[in-house]
Amino acid sequence: MDTVKHKAPRTVSYMIIVVSLTLIGVCLGWVWFAASPVTHVKRTDILVDTVKRGPVSIKVSSFGKLHSAERYMITSESDATVEEVLHQAGSILQKGQVIARLSNPDLQLQVKRHEQLLQQAIIMRAQLQLTHQRELLLEQAEIDTLIGDLKTAELEFTAQQALLRKGIISMLTFLQVKSKKENLTRQLSSIKTRFLQLEKLQASLLQLAKQRIDMQSWELTRLRTREANLTVKAPQLGVLQRMPLTVGQSVKKGAELALLGSPKNLTARLKVPQSVIAKVAIGQNCEVRIREHSVAGVVQRISSQVENNSVEVEVSLQGELPLSARPLLNIDAEIIVAHLHDALYMLRPAHYSAFKPVVLYKILAGGQTKATTVSFDNSSGKLAVIADGASAGEQFIISDLTTLAQQGAQVELY
């Protein structure tokens, strides 16, 4: 007798398939979960910022030093050797304060020699004056003698003229007396003329002697000034910005001895990276931080030379400077290169890049996060302008979690 076999219902087969698929999904989920581990991060160990919308100023950060707008360079007036250096760069100097001492034995000998030459010229002029006085006295004595002789001749001429009218003397005797009188008159006139010419000649000689003295005096003064300038002094109140001298060094005429700057009229010289210098223009405003103070400034000069991948930008400072401001003081500044009236921005992430998108963790509800690609359009000091990938009000972790993002790790905050 044959037994009849009954087929299993289809519902049982379907249940088996569903259970199998569920088990496979659980296994795959467990594998994915194992491949993407969760990293728990303490909130106090990270920096978080919220995306904001509004006006923002685009700034270029830089650093530099304060420099004096009024600088005084002291140069050597003669070859010399450095004997002593009393101050170094950065020292505040009062007017007349000694900076360094130089020596030049040859210059000292020249001073002594010209002192002797000046003294000789003075003595020669005094001797010349005495000689002239003696000559004038001799000439004056001769004039006085002629004047006496002439008066005697005039009296004799008058008497002889009366005797001639009476016929007492001859005409020859009278003419001899007349001739004598006329000769004495001519001699007196000639010697007076000679006396005047001698005075002019002597005056010219004395003038030449005086000029010789003046020349020697001027040369001696110049040498004494050069000798005095071997002691290098500050010409006015200022800060020693550069001191190139060392003890024992030989310096040539015209070489720099020191560079002083005024401690009041200061400008800022900034080092701006070459990569952003194209954004900087003359006339732009900037904020210069001098220690704990902030001072407004305006860009007034941009150098055309690139040094160590940076360009020097000079900024004129506006308003009153703090008491701590002095030449060569290190500063940092932000140059305002543009104004955006409506922009998305946030604090600049630690791994900010203006050239490629970066991955930031966006904070979700319950401490969960989501790796999000964010692109930045520009930066402004500590702020970064967002181009894509974020909306106003969203919070992002701005600490550097690049390694976790590259591993595809999940981050949870606690």
C-alpha positions as CSV (number, residue, x, y, z in Angstrom):
1,M,0.0,0.0,0.0
2,D,1.5,3.3,-1.1
3,T,2.1,6.2,1.3
4,V,1.1,9.6,0.1
5,K,3.8,12.4,0.7
6,H,2.6,16.0,1.4
7,K,4.7,19.1,0.1
8,A,5.8,21.7,2.7
9,P,4.0,25.0,2.5
10,R,5.7,27.9,0.6
11,T,5.5,30.2,3.7
12,V,8.2,28.1,5.4
13,S,10.6,28.7,2.5
14,Y,10.0,32.4,2.6
15,M,10.7,32.6,6.3
16,I,14.0,30.8,5.8
17,I,15.1,33.3,3.1
18,V,14.2,36.3,5.3
19,V,16.1,35.0,8.3
20,S,19.1,34.3,6.1
21,L,19.1,37.8,4.7
22,T,18.7,39.3,8.2
23,L,21.7,37.3,9.4
24,I,23.8,38.5,6.4
25,G,22.8,42.2,7.0
26,V,23.7,41.9,10.7
27,C,27.1,40.4,9.7
28,L,27.7,43.2,7.2
29,G,26.7,45.9,9.7
30,W,29.1,44.4,12.3
31,V,31.9,44.3,9.7
32,W,31.2,48.0,8.8
33,F,31.0,49.0,12.4
34,A,34.3,47.2,13.1
35,A,35.9,49.0,10.1
36,S,34.6,52.5,11.3
37,P,35.5,52.7,15.0
38,V,33.9,55.4,17.1
39,T,36.4,57.9,18.7
40,H,35.1,59.6,21.8
41,V,36.5,63.1,22.3
42,K,36.1,65.3,25.4
43,R,34.4,68.6,24.6
44,T,37.0,70.5,26.7
45,D,39.8,69.1,24.6
46,I,38.7,70.6,21.3
47,L,37.8,74.0,19.9
48,V,34.3,74.5,18.4
49,D,32.9,77.5,16.5
50,T,29.6,78.4,15.0
51,V,29.2,79.5,11.4
52,K,28.0,83.1,11.3
53,R,26.6,85.4,8.5
54,G,27.3,89.1,8.3
55,P,29.8,91.7,7.3
56,V,33.5,90.8,7.6
57,S,36.8,92.5,6.8
58,I,39.4,90.6,4.8
59,K,42.7,91.0,6.5
60,V,46.3,90.0,5.8
61,S,48.3,89.1,8.8
62,S,52.0,90.2,9.0
63,F,54.7,90.9,11.5
64,G,57.6,93.4,11.6
65,K,59.3,96.1,13.6
66,L,58.9,99.7,14.5
67,H,61.4,102.1,12.8
68,S,62.1,105.7,13.2
69,A,60.9,108.0,10.4
70,E,63.7,110.4,11.2
71,R,67.1,108.6,11.2
72,Y,70.6,110.1,11.6
73,M,73.7,108.3,10.3
74,I,77.0,109.2,11.9
75,T,80.0,108.6,9.6
76,S,83.7,108.7,10.1
77,E,85.5,111.9,9.1
78,S,88.9,110.2,8.9
79,D,90.6,106.8,9.0
80,A,90.7,105.5,12.5
81,T,90.8,102.5,14.8
82,V,88.0,101.6,17.2
83,E,89.2,101.8,20.8
84,E,86.0,101.5,22.8
85,V,82.3,100.7,22.1
86,L,80.0,101.9,24.9
87,H,76.5,101.1,23.5
88,Q,74.8,98.6,21.3
89,A,71.7,98.6,19.1
90,G,68.6,99.3,21.1
91,S,70.1,101.7,23.6
92,I,68.3,104.9,24.3
93,L,70.8,107.8,24.1
94,Q,70.7,111.4,25.3
95,K,72.0,114.3,23.3
96,G,75.8,114.4,23.6
97,Q,76.1,110.9,25.2
98,V,79.3,109.1,24.1
99,I,78.6,106.1,21.8
100,A,82.2,105.0,20.9
101,R,85.8,106.2,20.9
102,L,88.2,106.1,18.0
103,S,91.9,106.9,17.7
104,N,94.1,108.3,14.9
105,P,97.7,109.2,15.9
106,D,98.4,110.8,12.5
107,L,95.5,113.2,12.9
108,Q,96.8,114.2,16.3
109,L,100.2,115.0,14.8
110,Q,98.5,117.1,12.1
111,V,96.7,119.1,14.8
112,K,100.0,119.8,16.6
113,R,101.8,120.8,13.3
114,H,99.0,123.2,12.3
115,E,99.0,124.7,15.8
116,Q,102.7,125.6,15.3
117,L,102.0,126.9,11.8
118,L,99.2,129.1,13.1
119,Q,101.5,130.4,15.8
120,Q,104.2,131.2,13.3
121,A,101.8,133.1,11.1
122,I,100.6,135.2,14.0
123,I,104.2,136.0,15.0
124,M,105.1,136.9,11.3
125,R,102.2,139.3,11.2
126,A,103.2,140.9,14.4
127,Q,106.8,141.3,13.1
128,L,105.5,142.7,9.9
129,Q,103.5,145.3,11.8
130,L,106.5,146.4,13.8
131,T,108.6,146.7,10.6
132,H,105.9,148.8,9.0
133,Q,105.6,151.1,12.0
134,R,109.4,151.7,11.9
135,E,109.3,152.4,8.1
136,L,106.4,154.9,8.6
137,L,108.2,156.6,11.5
138,L,111.3,157.0,9.3
139,E,109.3,158.4,6.4
140,Q,107.4,160.7,8.8
141,A,110.7,162.0,10.2
142,E,111.9,162.8,6.7
143,I,108.7,164.6,6.0
144,D,109.0,166.6,9.2
145,T,112.6,167.6,8.2
146,L,111.6,168.7,4.8
147,I,108.7,170.7,6.2
148,G,111.2,172.6,8.5
149,D,113.6,173.1,5.6
150,L,110.8,174.4,3.4
151,K,109.6,176.9,6.0
152,T,113.2,178.2,6.3
153,A,113.5,178.4,2.6
154,E,110.2,180.3,2.3
155,L,111.4,182.8,5.0
156,E,114.7,183.2,3.2
157,F,112.8,183.7,-0.1
158,T,110.6,186.4,1.3
159,A,113.6,188.3,2.8
160,Q,115.7,187.9,-0.4
161,Q,112.7,189.2,-2.4
162,A,112.7,192.4,-0.3
163,L,116.4,192.8,-0.6
164,L,116.2,192.3,-4.4
165,R,113.7,195.2,-4.7
166,K,116.2,197.5,-2.8
167,G,119.0,196.3,-5.0
168,I,121.0,195.0,-2.1
169,I,121.4,191.5,-3.6
170,S,121.9,190.3,-7.1
171,M,119.3,188.5,-9.2
172,L,121.4,185.3,-9.2
173,T,121.4,185.1,-5.4
174,F,117.6,185.6,-5.5
175,L,117.1,182.9,-8.1
176,Q,119.2,180.4,-6.1
177,V,117.0,180.9,-3.1
178,K,113.9,180.6,-5.2
179,S,115.1,177.4,-6.8
180,K,115.9,175.9,-3.3
181,K,112.4,176.7,-2.2
182,E,110.8,175.0,-5.2
183,N,113.0,171.9,-4.9
184,L,112.1,171.5,-1.2
185,T,108.4,171.9,-2.2
186,R,108.7,169.1,-4.9
187,Q,110.6,166.9,-2.5
188,L,107.9,167.3,0.2
189,S,105.2,166.5,-2.3
190,S,107.0,163.4,-3.5
191,I,107.8,162.0,-0.1
192,K,104.1,162.5,1.0
193,T,103.0,160.6,-2.1
194,R,105.6,157.9,-1.2
195,F,104.3,157.8,2.3
196,L,100.7,157.2,1.2
197,Q,101.8,154.5,-1.2
198,L,103.9,152.9,1.6
199,E,100.7,152.8,3.8
200,K,98.7,151.1,1.1
201,L,101.5,148.6,0.4
202,Q,101.8,147.8,4.1
203,A,98.0,147.5,4.5
204,S,98.1,144.9,1.6
205,L,100.9,143.0,3.2
206,L,99.1,142.9,6.5
207,Q,95.9,141.8,4.8
208,L,97.8,138.9,3.2
209,A,99.3,138.0,6.5
210,K,95.8,138.0,8.1
211,Q,94.5,135.8,5.3
212,R,97.3,133.4,6.0
213,I,96.4,133.4,9.7
214,D,92.7,132.8,8.8
215,M,93.6,129.9,6.5
216,Q,95.8,128.3,9.2
217,S,93.1,128.9,11.8
218,W,90.4,127.4,9.5
219,E,92.5,124.3,8.8
220,L,93.3,123.9,12.5
221,T,89.6,124.2,13.4
222,R,88.8,121.5,10.8
223,L,91.5,119.2,12.2
224,R,90.4,119.8,15.8
225,T,86.8,119.0,14.8
226,R,87.9,115.8,13.2
227,E,89.9,115.0,16.3
228,A,86.9,115.8,18.5
229,N,84.7,113.6,16.4
230,L,86.9,110.6,17.1
231,T,84.7,110.6,20.2
232,V,81.4,109.5,18.7
233,K,78.5,111.3,20.4
234,A,74.7,111.2,19.9
235,P,73.7,114.4,18.0
236,Q,70.3,114.3,19.7
237,L,67.9,112.2,21.8
238,G,67.3,108.9,20.0
239,V,67.5,105.1,19.9
240,L,70.7,103.4,18.6
241,Q,69.3,101.4,15.7
242,R,72.5,100.0,14.3
243,M,76.0,99.7,15.8
244,P,78.4,98.1,13.3
245,L,81.6,98.8,15.3
246,T,83.8,96.3,17.2
247,V,86.8,97.1,19.3
248,G,90.0,97.0,17.3
249,Q,88.2,97.5,14.0
250,S,89.7,99.8,11.4
251,V,87.3,102.2,9.8
252,K,87.8,104.3,6.6
253,K,86.8,107.8,6.0
254,G,83.1,108.0,5.3
255,A,82.3,104.6,6.9
256,E,79.1,104.3,9.0
257,L,79.8,104.6,12.8
258,A,76.2,104.4,14.1
259,L,72.6,104.9,13.0
260,L,70.2,106.7,15.4
261,G,66.5,107.0,15.2
262,S,64.0,109.4,16.7
263,P,62.0,107.7,19.5
264,K,58.9,109.7,18.7
265,N,58.2,109.8,15.0
266,L,57.8,106.0,14.3
267,T,56.6,103.9,11.3
268,A,55.9,100.2,11.1
269,R,57.8,98.0,8.6
270,L,56.0,94.8,8.0
271,K,57.0,91.5,6.4
272,V,54.0,90.4,4.2
273,P,54.1,86.9,2.6
274,Q,54.8,87.1,-1.1
275,S,51.7,84.8,-1.7
276,V,49.3,87.6,-0.5
277,I,51.1,90.8,-1.4
278,A,49.0,91.2,-4.5
279,K,46.0,92.0,-2.2
280,V,47.9,94.9,-0.5
281,A,47.7,98.4,-1.9
282,I,48.8,101.8,-0.8
283,G,46.2,103.7,1.2
284,Q,44.7,100.6,2.9
285,N,44.0,100.7,6.6
286,C,45.6,98.4,9.1
287,E,45.7,97.5,12.8
288,V,49.1,97.5,14.3
289,R,49.5,95.7,17.7
290,I,52.2,97.2,19.9
291,R,52.4,94.8,22.8
292,E,49.0,95.1,24.5
293,H,48.0,98.2,22.5
294,S,46.4,98.5,19.1
295,V,47.2,101.5,16.8
296,A,45.6,102.4,13.5
297,G,47.8,102.8,10.4
298,V,47.8,103.4,6.7
299,V,49.9,101.6,4.1
300,Q,52.3,104.2,2.5
301,R,54.9,102.2,0.7
302,I,55.3,98.7,-0.8
303,S,58.8,97.5,-1.6
304,S,59.4,96.0,-5.1
305,Q,62.0,93.5,-3.7
306,V,61.3,90.1,-2.4
307,E,63.4,88.8,0.5
308,N,62.9,85.4,2.2
309,N,59.6,85.0,0.4
310,S,58.2,88.2,1.9
311,V,57.8,91.8,0.8
312,E,58.4,94.9,3.1
313,V,55.4,97.1,3.6
314,E,55.8,100.5,5.4
315,V,52.8,101.7,7.4
316,S,52.4,105.2,8.8
317,L,51.0,105.1,12.3
318,Q,48.0,107.3,13.2
319,G,47.3,108.9,16.6
320,E,49.2,108.8,19.8
321,L,51.5,105.9,20.4
322,P,51.9,104.0,23.6
323,L,54.8,104.7,25.9
324,S,56.2,101.3,25.2
325,A,56.7,102.1,21.5
326,R,60.3,102.5,20.4
327,P,62.4,101.7,17.4
328,L,63.2,98.0,16.7
329,L,60.3,96.8,18.8
330,N,58.7,93.6,17.4
331,I,55.1,94.1,16.3
332,D,52.4,92.3,14.4
333,A,49.6,93.8,12.2
334,E,46.6,93.0,10.1
335,I,46.1,94.9,6.8
336,I,42.5,95.3,5.8
337,V,42.5,94.5,2.1
338,A,38.7,94.2,1.5
339,H,35.2,94.4,3.1
340,L,32.5,91.8,2.5
341,H,29.0,93.0,3.4
342,D,27.3,89.5,3.6
343,A,29.5,86.5,4.1
344,L,29.6,83.1,5.9
345,Y,32.5,82.9,8.2
346,M,33.9,81.1,11.2
347,L,37.1,81.0,13.2
348,R,39.9,79.7,11.0
349,P,40.4,75.9,11.5
350,A,43.8,74.6,12.6
351,H,44.2,72.9,9.2
352,Y,42.8,75.7,7.1
353,S,43.7,75.8,3.4
354,A,42.7,78.5,0.9
355,F,43.7,76.2,-2.0
356,K,41.7,73.0,-1.4
357,P,38.6,71.9,0.6
358,V,39.2,70.5,4.1
359,V,37.2,68.0,6.1
360,L,35.6,69.3,9.3
361,Y,33.4,67.5,11.8
362,K,30.0,69.1,12.0
363,I,28.4,68.7,15.4
364,L,24.9,67.0,15.4
365,A,22.4,66.4,18.2
366,G,23.4,64.2,21.1
367,G,27.1,64.7,20.6
368,Q,27.2,62.9,17.3
369,T,29.3,64.4,14.5
370,K,29.5,64.2,10.7
371,A,32.6,64.5,8.5
372,T,31.8,67.4,6.1
373,T,33.9,68.8,3.3
374,V,34.1,72.6,3.6
375,S,35.7,75.0,1.0
376,F,37.0,78.4,2.0
377,D,37.1,81.5,-0.1
378,N,39.4,83.7,1.9
379,S,40.7,84.4,5.3
380,S,40.7,87.5,7.5
381,G,43.2,87.2,10.3
382,K,41.6,84.6,12.7
383,L,38.5,84.3,10.6
384,A,37.9,82.2,7.5
385,V,35.3,83.0,4.8
386,I,33.3,80.0,3.8
387,A,32.6,79.3,0.1
388,D,30.7,76.0,0.3
389,G,29.8,73.2,2.7
390,A,28.4,75.0,5.7
391,S,25.4,77.1,6.7
392,A,24.8,79.8,9.3
393,G,24.2,78.4,12.7
394,E,26.0,75.1,12.2
395,Q,28.8,74.1,14.6
396,F,32.1,72.6,13.5
397,I,35.1,71.3,15.3
398,I,38.0,73.5,14.3
399,S,40.7,71.6,16.1
400,D,43.0,69.5,13.9
401,L,41.3,66.1,13.5
402,T,42.8,65.4,10.0
403,T,44.2,62.0,11.0
404,L,40.7,60.8,12.1
405,A,39.1,62.2,9.0
406,Q,41.5,60.4,6.8
407,Q,40.8,57.1,8.6
408,G,37.1,57.7,8.2
409,A,36.6,57.4,11.9
410,Q,33.4,58.5,13.6
411,V,33.7,61.1,16.4
412,E,31.4,61.4,19.4
413,L,31.6,64.1,21.9
414,Y,31.0,63.6,25.7
